Amino acid sequence: MSRFIRGSVGLAGFARPGALFWRRVRDYLDWERQNLRLVVDWVVALYIIIPFGLLGGRYYYGFWNGEIPEAMQSLPLAVLLLVPLLTALASRPILMLEQADAVFLRQCPGWLAGVTVRGLVMFAAFQAIKTLLVAAILLPFLRELYGIAWGTIVVLGLAIWTLHLAVGMLVHFTIVFRRDRFKSNAAAGGLLAVSALFLWAASSGAAAGLAAAAALGTVAALLMRKRTTLSHHFEESAAADTAVRFRFAALLLARAIDKPRPPKRKALLLRRSGPLLPRFAGSWQIRQIADAALKSALRERGYAGMYLQFLVISLAAAAIGPVWLGWIVVPLMLLLFSMWLRGLWIRFAGHAFPPVAAMDSVLLDSACAPAVGVQMLPLAFALSACLGVKVYAAWWGAVVFGLPGAIAGMILAYMLAAFWHKKEQAA
């Protein structure tokens, strides 16, 4: 009998709101850790995370030692403060609610309030950590560029924290009240008012920033109290909470998992195009294969977006920092870009031709260089032109470096194609 009583007490203690909440937090963190391990392996860490982390650390060190780019020195403070505003708009509270809670938690308001309150406290703590990270990133600009005092920076950090809380709760209510047009529009209007208040107060001094922090903190406290006492819209709240928990996993796994795509009915680009490569690119068989690879890449979904992302990141890495760093960044980015294009070529060569019509490996290896080289021309020209402008501090530096850089990118494609061909033959 005593053993049964002890077991019942143990089950009752495990079913308390605190134990239930922390069990869900542990399950959620384990799930996110498994998703992260699925995407980030040693190769990704060695070739992407560690180099770009070191590069970012070098830039951050340079910002503290007077190496802030000239393009940023004329920016007003309100433009820099758009960074914490954007991070605040991406904030969402995670309350650890489940659709199955409608069975028993809604019948026990104390349990539901206990889980919700703990979720809001965790949300406030997480936003405080995020605020410290954002303030650490902005700190060299605030001190070295604008000369803001430490006391004003502390007040600004407090305003950023309360901004994250208020904006996160307002965004949450816009989702919860999406079926109630009046309340949803009121929450959206509150977002605009809170954003305008923060930008004005943060640019007006310590006193205005402190008043804005108090006002934003009051708004956040009222919204959190409203969230804990909200007894209806449970289905919308659980759905919004589930969407927030899946957001990071969806971002991680978007590139790792192939989504089923419907077959294309017709090509919208280059439907009746002729040959793309000139005669000096090779024989007509090589040019036909390279043309097919180029058209396949241009018609593929996501190719243009990935190309533009790589171009923007490469230009940003080449434009920021001293000139000597540009001489390192430009060849490195061209090498990484050629490796990505090589991966696209391997996928094209492996799926474009059926086994019954297997293509000669010599022709495929010969067509790789012109196909990859043509795709490298725009990026090589843009990076070389950017480096030329930095070297000569004039626009005509783009002409001096742009064309030779584009030719160098083409030569690099041919050299890498020959290297990969010899490596595959040796294997």
C-alpha positions in Angstrom: 0.0 0.0 0.0 2.8 2.4 0.9 4.5 1.6 -2.4 1.3 2.5 -4.3 1.1 5.8 -2.4 4.7 6.6 -3.2 4.1 5.8 -6.9 1.0 8.0 -7.0 2.8 10.9 -5.4 5.6 10.5 -7.9 3.2 10.6 -10.8 1.4 13.6 -9.4 4.7 15.4 -8.8 5.8 14.7 -12.4 2.5 16.1 -13.7 3.0 19.5 -12.1 3.2 22.5 -14.5 6.9 23.0 -13.8 7.9 19.4 -14.4 5.7 19.3 -17.5 7.2 22.5 -18.9 10.8 21.6 -18.4 10.3 18.2 -19.8 9.0 19.8 -23.0 11.9 22.2 -23.0 14.4 19.3 -22.8 12.6 17.5 -25.6 12.6 20.6 -27.8 16.3 21.3 -27.2 17.2 17.7 -28.0 15.2 17.8 -31.2 16.9 21.1 -32.3 20.3 19.6 -31.5 19.6 16.6 -33.6 18.5 18.8 -36.5 21.7 20.9 -36.2 23.9 17.8 -36.2 22.1 16.6 -39.3 23.1 19.8 -41.2 26.4 20.9 -39.7 29.1 18.2 -40.0 32.9 18.5 -39.9 33.1 19.5 -43.6 30.7 22.4 -43.1 32.4 23.5 -39.9 35.9 23.3 -41.4 35.2 25.0 -44.8 32.4 27.5 -43.9 31.7 28.1 -40.2 35.4 28.4 -39.0 36.7 30.5 -41.9 33.8 32.9 -41.9 33.9 33.0 -38.1 37.6 34.0 -38.2 36.9 36.5 -40.9 34.1 38.1 -38.9 36.3 38.2 -35.8 39.0 40.0 -37.9 36.4 42.6 -39.1 35.1 43.1 -35.5 38.7 43.7 -34.3 39.2 46.2 -37.1 36.0 48.0 -36.2 37.5 48.7 -32.7 40.7 50.0 -34.3 39.4 52.6 -36.7 38.8 50.4 -39.7 35.1 51.2 -40.1 34.3 51.5 -43.9 33.9 55.0 -45.2 30.4 54.1 -46.6 29.2 53.7 -43.0 30.7 56.8 -41.5 28.0 59.0 -43.0 25.1 56.9 -42.0 22.7 58.4 -39.4 22.2 56.6 -36.1 18.6 55.7 -36.9 19.8 53.5 -39.9 22.1 51.5 -37.6 19.3 51.1 -35.1 17.3 49.2 -37.8 19.4 46.2 -36.9 17.8 45.7 -33.4 14.5 46.5 -34.9 14.8 43.8 -37.5 15.9 41.2 -34.8 12.9 42.3 -32.7 10.5 41.7 -35.6 11.9 38.1 -35.8 11.2 37.4 -32.1 8.4 35.0 -31.1 7.6 33.6 -27.7 7.7 29.8 -27.3 5.1 28.8 -24.7 5.5 25.0 -25.0 1.8 24.5 -25.8 0.5 21.4 -27.5 -2.7 20.7 -29.4 -3.3 17.8 -27.0 -3.4 20.2 -24.1 -6.9 21.0 -25.0 -7.9 17.7 -23.4 -6.7 18.4 -19.8 -4.9 21.7 -19.5 -7.9 23.8 -20.6 -9.8 22.0 -17.8 -7.2 23.1 -15.3 -6.5 26.8 -15.7 -3.8 26.7 -13.0 -1.8 24.2 -15.1 -2.2 26.2 -18.3 -1.2 29.5 -16.5 1.8 27.7 -15.0 3.1 26.5 -18.3 2.4 29.8 -20.0 4.1 31.9 -17.3 7.2 29.8 -17.5 7.3 30.1 -21.2 7.1 33.9 -21.0 9.9 34.0 -18.4 12.0 31.9 -20.7 11.1 34.2 -23.6 12.2 37.3 -21.6 15.5 35.6 -20.6 16.3 34.6 -24.2 15.6 38.1 -25.4 18.0 39.4 -22.8 20.7 37.1 -24.2 19.8 38.2 -27.8 20.0 41.9 -26.7 23.5 41.4 -25.3 24.6 39.8 -28.6 23.1 42.6 -30.7 24.6 45.3 -28.4 28.0 43.6 -28.7 27.8 43.7 -32.5 26.8 47.4 -32.5 29.1 48.5 -29.7 32.2 49.4 -31.8 30.0 51.5 -34.1 28.3 53.2 -31.2 31.6 54.0 -29.4 34.1 54.6 -32.3 31.8 56.0 -34.9 29.2 58.0 -32.9 31.1 58.5 -29.7 28.1 57.6 -27.4 28.8 57.5 -23.7 28.6 54.2 -21.8 25.7 55.3 -19.7 23.7 56.0 -22.9 24.6 52.7 -24.3 23.3 50.9 -21.2 20.0 52.8 -21.5 19.9 51.9 -25.3 20.5 48.2 -24.4 17.6 48.4 -21.9 15.4 49.9 -24.7 16.4 47.2 -27.1 15.5 44.5 -24.6 12.0 45.9 -23.9 11.6 46.5 -27.7 12.2 42.8 -28.3 9.7 41.9 -25.6 7.0 44.2 -26.8 7.4 43.5 -30.5 7.5 39.7 -29.9 4.3 39.8 -28.0 2.6 42.0 -30.5 3.6 39.7 -33.4 2.3 36.8 -31.3 -1.1 38.5 -30.8 -1.4 39.3 -34.5 -1.2 35.5 -35.2 -3.4 34.5 -32.3 -6.1 37.1 -33.3 -5.8 36.5 -37.0 -9.5 35.7 -37.3 -10.5 38.8 -35.4 -9.7 41.6 -37.8 -10.1 44.4 -35.3 -7.7 43.0 -32.8 -5.2 41.8 -35.4 -5.1 45.3 -37.0 -4.7 46.9 -33.6 -1.7 44.7 -32.9 -0.2 45.6 -36.3 -0.7 49.2 -35.6 0.9 48.7 -32.2 4.0 47.3 -34.0 4.3 50.5 -36.1 3.9 52.7 -33.1 6.4 50.8 -31.0 9.0 50.8 -33.8 8.6 54.5 -34.4 8.9 55.2 -30.7 12.1 53.2 -30.4 13.8 54.8 -33.4 12.9 58.3 -32.3 13.9 57.8 -28.6 17.1 56.0 -29.3 18.3 58.8 -31.6 17.3 61.5 -29.1 19.5 60.9 -26.1 19.6 59.0 -22.8 16.5 60.6 -21.2 14.3 59.8 -24.2 15.7 56.3 -24.4 15.0 55.7 -20.7 11.4 57.0 -21.1 11.0 54.7 -24.2 12.4 51.7 -22.3 9.9 52.4 -19.5 7.0 52.7 -22.0 8.0 49.6 -23.9 8.5 47.6 -20.7 5.0 48.6 -19.6 3.5 47.5 -22.9 5.4 44.2 -22.7 4.2 43.6 -19.2 0.6 44.3 -20.0 0.8 42.0 -23.1 2.4 39.2 -21.1 -0.3 39.5 -18.4 -3.0 39.4 -21.1 -1.3 36.3 -22.5 -1.4 34.5 -19.2 -5.1 35.3 -18.6 -6.2 34.5 -22.2 -8.6 31.6 -21.9 -9.9 31.5 -25.5 -8.2 31.2 -28.8 -6.4 28.1 -27.5 -6.2 26.4 -30.9 -4.7 29.5 -32.5 -2.2 29.8 -29.7 -1.1 26.2 -30.0 -0.8 26.5 -33.7 1.3 29.7 -33.5 3.6 28.1 -30.9 4.1 25.0 -33.1 5.0 27.2 -36.0 7.6 29.0 -34.0 9.2 25.8 -32.8 9.4 24.5 -36.3 10.8 27.7 -37.8 14.5 27.0 -36.9 14.2 23.4 -38.1 12.7 24.5 -41.3 15.5 27.0 -41.9 18.1 24.3 -41.2 16.6 21.5 -43.2 15.5 23.6 -46.2 18.7 22.9 -48.1 19.2 19.4 -46.7 15.9 17.8 -47.6 14.7 17.6 -51.2 11.1 18.7 -51.5 8.8 17.0 -53.9 8.3 19.2 -56.9 5.6 19.0 -59.6 6.9 18.3 -63.1 7.4 21.3 -65.3 4.9 21.7 -68.1 7.1 24.1 -70.2 10.3 26.0 -69.9 9.9 29.7 -69.2 13.5 30.6 -70.0 15.5 29.9 -73.1 12.7 27.9 -74.8 13.9 28.5 -78.4 17.4 29.7 -77.8 20.3 28.9 -80.1 23.9 28.1 -79.1 25.3 30.1 -76.2 29.0 29.4 -76.5 31.2 30.7 -79.4 33.0 28.4 -81.7 36.4 28.7 -80.0 35.0 27.1 -76.9 35.5 23.7 -78.4 34.1 21.2 -80.8 30.4 21.2 -81.6 29.8 18.2 -79.3 31.5 19.9 -76.4 29.6 23.1 -77.0 26.2 21.3 -77.2 26.8 19.6 -73.8 28.0 22.8 -72.2 25.0 24.7 -73.7 22.7 22.1 -72.2 24.3 22.4 -68.8 24.0 26.2 -68.8 20.3 26.1 -69.9 19.6 23.4 -67.3 21.2 25.5 -64.5 19.3 28.7 -65.6 16.0 26.9 -65.7 16.5 25.2 -62.3 14.5 26.6 -59.4 16.6 28.3 -56.8 19.7 28.7 -59.0 19.2 32.5 -59.5 18.5 33.0 -55.8 21.6 31.1 -54.8 23.7 32.9 -57.4 22.6 36.3 -56.1 23.1 35.3 -52.5 26.7 34.2 -53.3 27.3 37.4 -55.3 26.0 39.7 -52.5 28.0 37.9 -49.7 31.1 37.9 -51.9 30.9 41.6 -52.7 30.2 42.4 -49.0 33.3 40.4 -47.9 35.4 42.0 -50.6 34.2 45.6 -49.9 34.6 45.6 -46.1 38.0 45.7 -44.6 41.5 46.7 -45.7 42.8 46.3 -49.2 45.2 43.4 -48.3 42.2 41.4 -47.0 40.5 41.8 -50.4 43.4 40.1 -52.1 42.7 37.1 -49.9 38.9 37.2 -50.0 38.5 37.5 -53.8 40.5 34.3 -54.8 38.9 32.4 -51.8 35.4 33.3 -52.9 36.1 32.4 -56.5 37.4 29.0 -55.4 34.3 28.3 -53.3 32.1 29.4 -56.1 33.8 27.2 -58.6 33.4 24.2 -56.2 29.6 24.9 -56.0 29.4 25.1 -59.8 31.4 21.9 -60.0 28.7 20.3 -57.8 26.0 21.5 -60.2 27.9 20.0 -63.1 28.3 16.6 -61.5 24.6 16.5 -60.8 23.8 17.5 -64.4 26.2 14.9 -65.8 24.8 12.2 -63.6 21.1 12.8 -64.3 20.9 14.4 -67.8 21.7 11.3 -69.8 20.0 7.9 -69.3 22.0 4.7 -69.0 21.0 3.5 -72.4 22.6 6.7 -73.9 25.6 7.0 -71.7 27.8 9.9 -72.7 31.5 9.6 -73.3 33.4 10.6 -70.2 36.1 12.5 -72.2 33.4 14.7 -73.8 31.8 15.4 -70.4 35.2 16.3 -68.8 36.0 18.6 -71.8 32.6 20.4 -71.5 32.9 21.0 -67.8 35.4 23.9 -68.2 33.5 26.1 -70.6 30.2 25.5 -68.7 31.7 26.4 -65.4 33.8 29.2 -66.8 30.8 31.1 -68.4 28.9 31.0 -65.1 32.0 32.3 -63.2 32.4 35.3 -65.5 29.8 37.7 -63.9 31.0 37.0 -60.3 34.7 37.2 -61.2 34.1 40.5 -63.0 32.1 41.9 -60.1 34.7 40.9 -57.4 37.6 42.1 -59.5 35.9 45.4 -60.2 35.2 45.9 -56.5 38.8 45.1 -55.6 40.0 47.6 -58.3 37.9 50.4 -56.9 39.4 49.7 -53.4 43.0 49.6 -54.7 42.8 52.8 -56.8 40.0 54.6 -54.8 38.4 55.6 -58.1 35.7 54.2 -60.3 38.1 53.5 -63.2 39.7 50.9 -61.0 36.7 48.7 -61.9 37.7 48.8 -65.6 41.4 48.1 -64.8 40.7 45.1 -62.6 37.3 43.9 -64.0 38.2 42.5 -67.4 41.5 40.8 -66.3 39.6 39.4 -63.3 36.9 37.9 -65.5 39.6 36.3 -67.7 41.3 35.0 -64.6 38.1 33.4 -63.4 37.7 31.7 -66.8 41.3 30.4 -66.6 40.7 29.2 -63.0 37.7 27.2 -64.3 39.8 25.5 -66.9 42.6 24.8 -64.5 40.3 23.3 -61.9 38.5 21.2 -64.5 41.9 19.7 -65.6 42.8 19.1 -62.0 39.6 17.3 -61.2 39.9 15.3 -64.4 43.4 14.1 -63.4 42.3 13.4 -59.9 39.4 11.2 -61.1 41.7 9.4 -63.5 44.2 8.7 -60.7 41.4 7.4 -58.5 
